[in-house]
Amino acid sequence: MPLEFYVLMIPFCVIPVFLVSLDYLNKSDEIKRKNSNVIDFDKFVKRKKEGDTVDSDIAQLLDIDKIAA
């Protein structure tokens, strides 16, 4: 009797814990991917302003100082 009990109970205890762990890892990885794709537009334009003449002209047309956050 105890052997059958353990054979039946171990999968029902281990599998849910494994699935919950996989779900947690998937969600945390998804949050990291979303955060890594965010670009701060003001910093991007300021860095581009220091680049070539076309980039500096675009930054002047956008007038970075007057952009409200």
DOLUMTI-145598 format. One record per residue: residue number from 1; chain; x, y, z of N, C-alpha, C in turn; residue in one letter. Coordinates in steps of 0.001 Angstrom, whole numbers, plus 500000, padded with zeros to 6 digits. Example, Ala and Ser with C-alpha at 12.3 -4.5 7.8 and 13.67 -1.06 7.14 Angstrom:
REM residues 2
  num  cadena     n_X     n_Y     n_Z    ca_X    ca_Y    ca_Z     c_X     c_Y     c_Z  residuo
    1       A  513190  494310  507800  512300  495500  507800  513200  496700  507800        A
    2       A  512850  497750  507080  513670  498940  507140  512900  500030  507870        S
This chain:
REM residues 69
  num  cadena     n_X     n_Y     n_Z    ca_X    ca_Y    ca_Z     c_X     c_Y     c_Z  residuo
    1       A  500810  498798  500000  500000  500000  500000  500856  501271  500000        M
    2       A  501891  501413  500840  502658  502655  500829  503363  502883  499498        P
    3       A  503818  501840  498839  504506  502020  497568  503570  502602  496509        L
    4       A  502363  502089  496437  501399  502623  495470  501041  504073  495799        E
    5       A  500947  504338  497080  500634  505702  497508  501712  506675  497047        F
    6       A  502975  506321  497255  504075  507189  496837  504170  507299  495319        Y
    7       A  503919  506210  494633  503975  506237  493173  502892  507152  492620        V
    8       A  501754  507215  493271  500676  508093  492805  500840  509533  493290        L
    9       A  501326  509720  494494  501375  511059  495063  502564  511894  494575        M
   10       A  503686  511285  494337  504873  512049  493932  504642  512802  492625        I
   11       A  504109  512186  491579  503861  512986  490357  502853  514112  490562        P
   12       A  501846  513888  491393  500847  514930  491624  501387  516065  492483        F
   13       A  502462  515847  493191  503090  516915  493977  504202  517605  493191        C
   14       A  504934  516857  492415  506096  517406  491715  505687  518166  490459        V
   15       A  504762  517646  489705  504377  518271  488431  503798  519670  488621        I
   16       A  502880  519912  489564  502394  521294  489728  503493  522280  490138        P
   17       A  504395  521847  491006  505489  522721  491412  506377  523039  490202        V
   18       A  506640  522059  489388  507434  522259  488181  506745  523218  487214        F
   19       A  505440  523064  487025  504708  523933  486108  504642  525373  486612        L
   20       A  504447  525542  487907  504419  526890  488475  505796  527546  488335        V
   21       A  506841  526789  488536  508193  527325  488379  508452  527744  486934        S
   22       A  508034  526942  485984  508197  527298  484571  507419  528557  484214        L
   23       A  506215  528683  484749  505398  529859  484486  506068  531111  485053        D
   24       A  506608  531006  486256  507297  532140  486865  508517  532550  486038        Y
   25       A  509302  531589  485614  510482  531901  484806  510102  532531  483476        L
   26       A  509022  532056  482885  508554  532609  481614  508103  534059  481784        N
   27       A  507360  534331  482853  506879  535692  483074  508025  536641  483399        K
   28       A  508984  536218  484198  510102  537095  484526  510956  537371  483293        S
   29       A  511125  536375  482430  511876  536579  481194  511132  537530  480259        D
   30       A  509809  537425  480216  509017  538311  479371  509118  539757  479853        E
   31       A  509132  539967  481159  509281  541318  481711  510652  541885  481366        I
   32       A  511688  541060  481447  513034  541524  481095  513114  541913  479633        K
   33       A  512466  541120  478765  512484  541449  477333  511762  542757  477059        R
   34       A  510644  542993  477737  509913  544241  477530  510716  545442  477999        K
   35       A  511395  545309  479124  512179  546426  479655  513407  546709  478803        N
   36       A  513968  545719  478182  515171  545950  477389  514862  546609  476048        S
   37       A  513618  546598  475614  513248  547185  474330  512824  548649  474437        N
   38       A  512814  549202  475647  512393  550586  475839  513557  551515  475506        V
   39       A  513268  552523  474686  514287  553490  474287  513857  554867  474787        I
   40       A  514756  555546  475474  514494  556915  475906  514765  557831  474708        D
   41       A  513706  558416  474166  513810  559184  472933  514704  560401  473095        F
   42       A  514589  561108  474234  515404  562307  474435  516891  561976  474453        D
   43       A  517272  560919  475172  518678  560523  475214  519162  560088  473838        K
   44       A  518295  559401  473102  518660  558961  471759  518943  560157  470861        F
   45       A  518073  561160  470896  518243  562333  470041  519463  563140  470477        V
   46       A  519697  563244  471786  520875  563988  472251  522169  563315  471795        K
   47       A  522189  561978  471823  523378  561272  471334  523531  561439  469835        R
   48       A  522412  561430  469119  522475  561593  467673  522886  563020  467296        K
   49       A  522582  563993  468164  522927  565386  467896  524439  565561  467806        K
   50       A  525157  564748  468561  526613  564819  468538  527196  564095  467326        E
   51       A  526348  563475  466520  526811  562720  465359  527079  563606  464163        G
   52       A  526679  563140  462991  526981  563893  461767  526033  565083  461605        D
   53       A  526179  565811  460514  525424  567054  460314  523925  566797  460144        T
   54       A  523583  565711  459504  522158  565416  459307  521483  565174  460653        V
   55       A  522154  564423  461525  521586  564154  462843  521460  565435  463664        D
   56       A  522441  566304  463595  522372  567555  464361  521274  568467  463808        S
   57       A  521066  568475  462497  519986  569275  461911  518620  568756  462358        D
   58       A  518455  567450  462404  517187  566866  462866  516953  567225  464327        I
   59       A  517985  567163  465141  517841  567502  466559  517494  568976  466727        A
   60       A  518055  569850  465885  517705  571262  465969  516268  571487  465553        Q
   61       A  515807  570782  464530  514406  570919  464100  513448  570429  465173        L
   62       A  513850  569384  465897  512995  568880  466975  513035  569784  468199        L
   63       A  514071  570587  468331  514254  571515  469450  514095  570774  470780        D
   64       A  515113  570025  471109  515096  569135  472272  514756  569862  473567        I
   65       A  515211  571074  473732  515012  571793  474988  513540  572085  475246        D
   66       A  512735  572164  474228  511326  572522  474403  510406  571323  474476        K
   67       A  510953  570111  474394  510116  568926  474503  509752  568719  475969        I
   68       A  508454  568625  476237  507994  568424  477617  507894  566931  477915        A
   69       A  508277  566571  479113  508231  565155  479488  506830  564785  479904        A
